[in-house]
Amino acid sequence: METEVSVNEFVTFLIAYETFAINMAPVQEIIRVPQMVKVPKSPPSLMGLANLRGKVLPVINLRTVFRINEKEIDESSRIIVVDLGETLGFLVDRVASVIDVEESKIEESSDIQSIVKSEFLKGVIKDVAGFNMVMIIDIEKVIEREFSEILSEKSKEYALTTERGKKEEVFAEERQLVSFTVADEEYAIPIENIQEIVQIPEHITKVPNAEKSIIGMMNLRDKILPLASLRALFGLPERELNEQCRIVVLSLGNLSVGVVVDSVREVLRVPESLIEPIPSILIKDEVSSEITEICRLEGGKRLVSMISVSNLFKRKDIKEALSAAKDEKEMEEKDNIEEEREDEEQFVVFELDEQEYAVPIGSVQEIVRVPEELTHVPKTPDFVEGVINLRGTVLPVIDLRKRFDIEEKQRDEHQRIMVFIIDNVSVGFIVDSVSEVLKIPHSLIQKSPELSHEQAKLFSRVANLEKQGRIIQIIEPKELLKKEEIEELEESENKE
């Protein structure tokens, strides 16, 4: 009988004359370096946003991540596009090749000397495909380090994506499961029934007269998703949702339901021999019982209860929630008939450090020239550049370059002050120039990639005008000032 050899596929590349590799499973494609727009308030390693066939692609410079001196982009430079739950691009000096590596040839990297810190290395490959030594980059660690504010929680989702993307066959005698905890007990669901795993949203719409087990509904990529609490479904004590909680989106045919769990644990590959039916004495109702099987892991010390998604969808409360979601969707579709007639949004476009930004036209009170000198008033907050008299009203003025940590520039005739009302306070922001008022179809406006908390709030959307070769970041004016800063402005105005 032949012994099966586990083979992994890697893409290899060079950074500062050293050879590295990442697992091929999440790699979507390799492209030349495109044009990019810079993103204020983002991690230093983020080079900017690029257009990838109509989608916005954040591009990360691995040299910056690894604290290596910058290198000019040349003909050899490439972007490796990777799907980590969110599509990201990684700049490397040069791509070498794709290699197949037997599991036995991968060694630990603890003793290897490299320009890259060991925390970013997953292992090392020696004497393969003409390479003396290739260091395997732990791309998850890179993301956790650079974007810990937003993306670290996606490690479970990436594990799920990676398992789905593997090209090797899953043997018939094994099952792939995703395990999670509810009230300190471990449960699992077959991976084929899991659509995705997402965070708890900021807003959940309550369903009137719903069963206690139904938390409400949320919007997931323009679809209404009913949410159920597994704690309530299983008759366990309720507790407040926290940042560890996740929504496991289950699918059965065309139906989808999100179930809230305390935390997601791991992706398991379990031999059939370790799975057995639940003892019949524990089944109250063979048709409706959600727990149908038990996994006995670690020599029976670890018991994982397996949930039947088909039985879960037969529950009365789940059926009612699905029906309510369907009704809600139909109502939204009716409401959208009028909105479709006005499928454009109007923006004021301005420039800052040769980058284009936009704000909804309704948020702009007015646009005025910058006077030769701004009046500096004692007791005004430090972040205020000065004040101007705007028709008898004292208007505090802030330099948007400073706000975005961009190098200052000398005043010139092109600069303008854009006046916004933020929490009932009028504030002016100096921009390099105001270029146009632009109507943008909703179909070209996307949710911005989330790269840091501050950036995600400031630039929640981006207009991707592919035909014009433009990416315009849309600013939320209300996020330009923090609550305490607005209070400082109000106090200084009262003193006046």
Secondary structure, DSSP 8 states (H G I E B T S, - for coil): ------EEEEEEEEETTEEEEEESTTEEEEE-----B--TTS-TTEEEEEEETTEEEEEEEHHHHTT-------TT-EEEEEESSSEEEEEESEEEEEEEEEGGGEE--TT---SS-GGGEEEEEEEETTEEEEEEE-HHHHHHHHSTTTTGGGHHHHHHHHHHH--S---TTEEEEEEEEETTEEEEEEGGGEEEEEE--S--B--TT--TTEEEEEEETTEEEEEEEHHHHTT-------TT-EEEEEEETTEEEEEEESEEEEEEEEEGGGEEE--GGG-S-TTT-SEEEEEEEGGGTEEEEEE-HHHHTTSHHHHHHHHHHHHHHHHHHHHHHHHHHT-EEEEEEEEETTEEEEEEGGGEEEEEE--SS-B--TTS-TT--EEEEETTEEEEEEEHHHHTT-------TT-EEEEEEETTEEEEEEESEEEEEEEEEGGGEEE----SHHHHHHT-EEEEEGGGTEEEEE--GGGSS-HHHHHHHHHHHHH-
